[in-house]
Amino acid sequence: MDSAEPILSLKGIGKSFYGNRVLADVSFDVGAGEIIGLVGENGAGKSTLMKILFGMPVISETGGFEGSIYFNGKEARFKTPFDALDAGIGMVHQEFSLIPGFTTTENILLNRESLNSSVLVDVFGPRISTLDRATMESRAKSAIAKLGVTLDPNMLIKEMPVGHKQFTEIARELCRENVKLIVLDEPTAVLTESEAEVLLSTLRLLASEGIAIIFISHRLREVVELCDRVVVLRDGHKIEDFPAKGSSTKQIASLMVGRSMEAQAKIDAASAARSTQSDSDARETILSVENLWVDMPGETVRNVNLSVKKGEIFGIGGLAGQGKLGIPNGIMGLSPAGGSVVLNGTPVELNAPRAALERNMAFVSEDRRGVGLLLDEGIDWNIAFTAMQVQNQFLKPILGGLFLWRSDAAMSNLAEEYIKLLEIKCTGPGQRAGNLSGGNQQKVCLAKAFALRPDVLFVSEPTRGIDIGAKHLVLDTLKKYNSEYGTTIVMVSSELEELRSVCDRIAIVYEGRIEGILPHTAPIEDFGILMAGADRDETTVALVGGN
């Protein structure tokens, strides 16, 4: 939708962190009711640009920024996010900013609660006010209704599946009365395809009502379908600004990475020649799971039985909330679990994370900030820490072995090795993990797991929220470790095609159970039947490729 005057104008925006230039002379406009797709590889500067717009403290704390921002016809330089919110800018960050112990309603209306009035309040002031919960719930329901989804206004955030958390974040911004611009950073990364379609429809409706939207996503098909214009960032520079209509995902991807993505867009020829189901059956079983239950909020596992063969890449897929994420979290001791897990013929103690690590299993969690990283420590510490704690790596003996002292040089050398291997964009091994982009944080999580040289590696949503180039690098690295070191990998992902491009066999989880196990070569329609919940008496038996 065209507008006589843009609701937002960014002019010559530049930013450096600790001598590292991350943005240079970035300029573009956003009109009222216009949806702009902001794309670029991880480290291209997208998140930094939005932090500048939203007045995040990290910007002022690191020397401010260059250039000018004009919002709603006036020059603006927001000192805090509250200033941006008051001006009418809402933002849904890639990492959730919800309070786990609060309900949906309480999170949506945080700091904007409805209060009961009374004579005592008139006399003693608002500090003794009580919450008008009925009005708050009505306001929350109104915001939720705009999304076209069903959310329980009284459910605690910690009990929600991850997709519902994302919708709660968005509903919170829609509940603001004066919102003129909404920025969404990877809003569909944690959503199923059906949930994503609902969200995209909602965004189109909001745009028709005059709300401007900046849509940051690595799902380029959604960018082409949803957006009016596409702005491409690469290495901190604006490369292109063009209409989305008539463009293609291939064109956008090529602009993002500066090279043709045609070869990367295809499943490797080697993938087609990977082991078939019969090949997998001939291998030795390394991991057996029987009657596994896991009490993980939103991802409950009821009764899972499966066997993983030594040296294979075993995939676990399914829709959000069906239990696929609960399987590795239960086996690795991060959620309460029961049942039987046997590794190399010996039972694995459940509900004991250290015991799982000592059995030479490793886990890359889907929650990289909450579980995977020490955000205030350097890259070197993050990569080496678990191996140092569990395997006594990177420790040198002192006084004839009486004491062990960490080897900073060995830790730094290890970090340098993985920075090069995984192409982690950083200033060096000592850079804080919390200052890295989401994709580079994910690479650090992978490096930490690789440093353990595990027999079995669980990776959960390894490419969530990262760009095309980084996605292929991560998947290629997993395949490399599988082939070169014989590492058995269990990969959990919401992206079915991603699983099919990497895995030997894929288990589909439905309602907390394994609905079926198929070879990666099976028709996609068969996977769809399992994900929708096949009739166990008629369909599943024919589709199961063996436990």
N, C-alpha and C positions, 0 to 999 in steps of 0.2 A: 504494500500500500504506500503510495507516494504521500509526501507531506511537504508543505511549503517550507517549513523550517525543521531541521532534524531535531529529534528529542535529545540525541546525544552526538557530540562531535569530539573525536579524539584527534589532536593535532600535534605531530612531532614528538610522540611519547618515546622516551628513552629511559633506560635503567641499567645500572651496574651493581653487582653484588661482589664485594671484596675483590675488586679489580677485574671481575669476570663480566663482560658485556652480554646482557641477556635480551635487551630490547634496544632498537635503534630507529628513530624517526618513523614511528608507526602512526598512520593517520587513516581514519575512515569515519563515516557517519552512519547513524541508525535513525530511520524515520519512525514516527508514531505508527503503530500497527504493523511494523516491518519485522520479519524474522531473518536475522543474520546468522549464517553458519560460520563459526570461527573454528578453523581446522589447522592442524600442524602436528608434526611429530612431537613426542615428548621432549621437553627442553627447548621447544621453538619459541616459548615466551607467552603462551596463552594464559596460563594461570597467573603469571606475574602481572600481565596487563590488567587482568580482572582484579587482582589485589590492589593495584594502583587506583582503579576506578572506585573500588569499594572502601578505600581508606584504611586498609589493613595496617596495623601498627608496624609490621615488619618493614614496610616501605619507609616510613619516617625514621625508624630506628637504624636504617642502613643508608641514610643520606638523602632520602627523598627521590624525586624523579624529575626528568626533563620533559618539557612540552606543556600543553594546556588541555584542560577538559572543559567542555561546554555542555551543560545539562539544562534542558528546558529553557533554552535561550539565554542562560547566564553562565559566566565562568564559575567553575566549581573546583575546589581543592579540599576534598573531604579529609578531615583529620582523623576521624574514627568511623567504623562501620555504622555507628548510630547516626552520624551525620548523613550518610548515604541513605539509610533507611528512612530518615525523616524527610529527605528530599524526594523519595518515591522510587528508590532502586532496591529491588529484592534480589537476593542471590542464594542459589542452591549449590552448595559446594560438593565436590567429588567425594570428600570424606564427610560422614554424617556429623552433625552438630546438635544431636538430640540428647536429652537427659534420660538415661535408661530407666530410672525409677519413677518417672512421671508418665502420666497417661497421654494418649493421643491428643485429647483436648488441652491438657496442661501445656504440652509442647507447642501446639499450634498458637496458643494465646499467651505464651510466656512474655512477661513484662507488659502485656496489654489486657490483663484480666478484667472481667466485669466484677464490680463490688456492690455489696448490699449497702444501702443507705439507712441511717437510723439517727435518732436524736443524739445518742452517745457519740456517733461519728461527727455530728455537727458541733458538739461541745468539745470533744477531745482530739479531733482531727482524724485524718485517713489511716493513721497507723493502727487503729483498732478495728478497721473494716474487715468484714468477712467476705469470702468469695461467693459471688452469685453463680453457683455451679449450673443451674438450669439455663441461664442466659449464655454462659460460656459454652455449654454443650450445643446449644442451638446455633451459636456463631461458628463453632467448629464444624458442625454438620453442614452448614451452608457452604463453607470453604471446601469440604470434602466433596460435596455434590457437584461442584464445578469441575472436579476431576473425572467424574463418571465412574468412580470405583467405590467399593464397599470397604470401609474401615470402621472398626469398633472404636467409638470415641472414648471408651473407658478402658481400653486395653493398655497395659504397660508396654513401653517401647522395648524393654528387654525381652518381652515375650513374643515380639512380632517377627515374622519372616522379613528378610532384608528388603524385598520389594515393597512391602507396606511401609517400611521406614522411609524409603525414598518418596513415596506418595505423601507421607506426613510432612516431610521437609517442604515439598512443593505447596501443600495446602497451607502451611504456615505463611508463606509469602503471599499467597492469594488472599489471605485473610486481612492483609493490610489495606486500609481504606484508600490510601493515596498512591498505590503502586502504579508507576508509569513505565517502568522497565524491569524486566526480570532476566537475570543471567543464570543459565543452567549449565553446570559443568559436568559432563558425562551423565546426564540424568537417566539414560536408559541402560547404562552398563550393568546394573544389577536387576533389571527387569526381564521377565520372559517376553517372548515375541508378542503375545496377546496384550500384556500389560503395556508394552511399549507403544502398540498401536493406539490404545486408549489414551495414553499421554500425548501422543502426537496430535490426535484429534482435539484434545483439550487445548493444546497450544495454538492450533489454528483458530479455535473459537475465541481465545483470549486476544489474538492478533486482530481478529475482525472487530473486536470491541475497542481497538485503539492502543492496546498495550504492546510496547516494543519488546522484542525478545532477542537475546544473544544466546545461541544454541551451540555449545562446545561439545563436539562428539567425534569419536573415531569410527563410528558406524556411518560410513559415507553414504550408504543407500538412504538412510534416514535424512541426512543433510540434503541430498538431492530432492527427495520427496517433499520435505517440509519447508525448506527455506526459500526466501525470495532472492537473497544474494549470498555469495560465499566469499569470505575473506581468508586468504591462505597466509600463514606465517611460516617462515623457515629461518632458523638460526637467528631469531630476534628481529627479522625484517619482514615487512609486508611484501609478499611476492605478487599477489593478484587480488583483485576485487571484481567479481563478475556475477552476472545473473545465474541462479541455480538452474533455471529452466533451460533445457537443451544441453546441460553439462552431463558428464558421466563420472562415475566413481573412479574409473581408470584415469581420467584427466586430472581429477583432484588429487589422487594419490601420487601421480607423477610430479605435480607441482609441489606437493608437501615434501617429498624426499629428494627431488631434483634428479630423478632417474626414472626409467621405465619400470613399472611394477608388473609388466605382463608376465615375466617369468615367475615372479613371486605370487601372482594371483592364481597360478595353477598348482594343483597338488603335485608334489614331486613324482617324477616317473618311478623313482625307487619305491614310493609309497604303494604303488600298484603291485609291486613285486614282493611286498612284505609277506610275512608268514600268514598262511590261511588258517582256518580254525583247526584243521587236521594237524598242521604243523605245531600249533600251540598245544594241542592235546598230547603230543609226543614229548613235550618238555617236562622237566621235573617241577613239581609244585613247590613253591617257596613260601606262600602265604595262604593259609586256610582260615576262613571266617565262618562260624556256625552260630545260628540263633543270636546274632548280635542285636542288641537294643541299645539305643543312645537317647538320653534325655537332653537334647539340645533345643532350646526355644526356637520355634519356627521351622526346625529341620529334624523332627523326631524320626528316629529309626526304630522300627517295630520288630522285625525279624529278618535279618539279612544273612544269606548264605552264599558264599562265593569262594572260588579258588583262583589264585593268581600264579601263573607259571614263571619260572625263573627266566629272567632276561627279556620278558615282554613288556610292552607299554599297554597297560590295562586302563581303559577309560570308564568313567562313571558319569552318566548324564541323567537328565530329567528336568522337569519344570521346577520353578522356585517353590520352596516349601514342602517338597515331597520327600526330603531326607538325604539327598545326595551329599550335602555338606556335612551332615552329621556323622557319616561313616568314618572319614579320616579323623575328625575331631574326637570321636569316641575311641578309636583304636590308639590314638596318640595321647589319650588321657586328659584332653582339654574339656571334655564334657562327660558327665556321669554315664557309665556304660556297663553292660553285662553281656554274658554269652562267652563264646570261646574264640580266641584268636591264637593261631599256631604259626610260628615263624621257624623255618628250617627244622620242623619236627618237634620244636619245644614250645610250650605254652607261653604266651606273652601276658604279663601282669597288666590288667586294665586299671584305669583310674590312677595311673602313676606315670606322669610325663617323663621323668628321668629314667625310669625303667625302660620305657619305649626307646629312648635315645641310646641307652646302654646296650640295647639289643641290636644296635646299628640300623635303626630306622630314623628317617628324617622327615620333616613336614614343612612345607611352605604354605602358610595359612592364607585364606581368602581375606583375612583382616590384617593387612600388612602393617598398619600403624598401631593397632591395638595389641597384636600378638607377635608380629614378625620382627619389629625393629626397636632398637634403643635410640629414640629420636634425638636425644641430646648428645649422643656419642658419635664419634667419627665412623667413616665407612670401614676403616681397618678394624676397629673394635667390633662393629656389627658382624663382619664376616667371620672373624676369628673367635668370637666369644664362646659360642656353644661348643666348638671343637676344643677350646682350651678348658672349659668346665668339665666336659664329659670324657674327653680322650687325652687330656693333659698335653695337647699340642701347644706349640709356641711358648713352652716353658723350658728354661734352662736350669740345670742343677747348680746350686751354690754350696760351697763348703763340703765338697765331696758328695753331694746329693742330699745333704741334711735339709736344705731348703730348695724350693723351686721358685724361680723368678721369671716373670714374663719377658719374652723377647720382642721388644717393640720393632726391631728391624725385621724379624721374621713375619710379624703381623703386617707390616707395611709392604713387604715383598709379596705376600699373599694377596693383599688388596690390589696392588698394582697389576698382578697377573689377571685377576678377575675384572678389573676396570678395563683392561685391554680386550679380554676375551668377550665380555658382554657389552662392550662399548658404552660403559657408564659415563654419562656426561657430568663431570664434576671438576672441582679445582684441584683435587688430589685426595690421597687416602685419608687425610685428616678432616675432610669436610663433614660437617654434621649431617647425619642422615635426614634429619627433619627439614633441611634446606634443599633437598633434592626434589625433583619433579616426581609425580606418582609412578611413572614408568621406570625411572631410575631407582626409586625405592624398591620396586618389585624385583629389579635385577639384583639388588643387594641381598634381598631375601633368598633368591635362588643361589647366589654365591655362597651365602652362609650354609645352606643345605649341602651344596656340592663339596664344601670344605670338609664335611664329615665323611665323605666317600661312603655313603650308606649302601647297605644291601638292598633296601627297599626305600624308595623316595615317594612320599605322597605330595602332590602339588595340587592345590585347590584354587581354581579360577586364576591360573598363572598369567593370563593376558588381559584380565579385567581392567578397563580404563586406560589401556596403552595403545599407542598408534600402530599403524600397519607395519612400518619398518621394524619397530621394536618387537611387535608380535611375532613376526617371522624369525627374528633373531632368537627370541626366547624359545620358540618351538624347535628351531634348528639345534639350539644348544641342548635341549632335553633329548633330542634324537641322538646327538653326538655322544652324550654321556651314556645313553643306553647302549649304543653300539660299541664304543671304545672301552668302556669300563664294565660292561655287562650289568649295569645298574638296572634293577627292576623298578619300573615307574608306575604308580597308580595316579592317574590324572583325572581330576574332577573339574568339569566345565559345563557352563550353560550353553556353550556354542557347539552345536552338534557337528557342523562341518569341520570345526577345529579338531574335535575328537576323531572324526573319520580320517582326517589328513595325517594324524600322528599315531593313533592307537592300533594295536593288533585286534583286540576285541573290546566291545563296549557294552557295559551293563546299564540298563535303564531302570531308574528307581521310581516307583510309584507308590504313594501312600506308605512310605517307610519300608517297602520291600523291594526285592529285585523282581521286576516284571519280566525281564528277559535279558539274555546275553547274546549279542550278535557279532559276527566278524565285521570288520570295517567296510568290507565290500558289499554288505547286504544293501538292498534297495532302501532308499530313504523313507519310502512309504512304510516299510516294516518298523523302522524306528518310530515313526509317527504314531503307529498303532499302539506301540508299547508306552509311549509318553502320555497317550490319552487314556491309558488303562485298558489293556486288552482283556477280553473275556478269558479268564484263566482256564476254563474247561474246553474252549474251542480253539482259541487263537494262540495263547502264550506257549503252549506245549510245542506247537509247530515252529515257533520263532526262536525259542531258547537255544542258544548255541552251546550249551553245556556250562556247568558250574566250574 
